Structures are given as C-alpha cells and as structure tokens.
Amino acid sequence: MAQMQANRDDRIELRATRDEKRLLTAAAAHERLDVTSFIMRAVLPAARDVVEKAERISLSERDSLRVLDLLENPPAPTPVLLAAARRRIARGGKGA
C-alpha cells in the first residue's frame, strides 16, 4: 500500500556536533534516506509513545472497580452540588 508523504513546510532547528552530523548523514545514506527523513522515522514513534503515555489514565484493578461501583451506585448529591444545580436552572439552564 502506497503511503503519501505530507509536505514538510514547518522547520525545526537541530544543533549537533560535527561527529553527530556525520553519523546521522552516514546512517541516512545507508538507509537511502535524507537526514530529515531518517531522523523523523526514528523520533516520531518515540514522540507518539510519550504523548500517548502522558494522555492515558491507568487505573489499578481496585481503582477500576471503585469507578465502576460509583457509576452503578452514584452517591447522593451534596448540598453544594444541589445549590449549583439550582443556580444553573435559575439562569435558564445556560452554561459556560
């Protein structure tokens, strides 16, 4: 399946030592890629993993069971929650 490559119009500056640049250039050449493609191929999966882990909530089995129990058996509303609901209704139900 052919994969279309999006235009890379945005720039990222990358500082490297002379030896690091030589190494990246040589590695990219061995893979028949330009340096940008070589670097992007290596770093994008790592970046996706970091973002996914940062945005995912992991619960222990005990916490998962607690959440499910609260969904099935919600606690009675507190006086503060009831007062907030009354204020919202008094405003005509319009929210933020």
Secondary structure as UniProt FT lines:
FT   HELIX           18..30
FT   TURN            31..32
FT   HELIX           35..55
FT   HELIX           61..72
FT   HELIX           79..90
FT   TURN            91..92
//
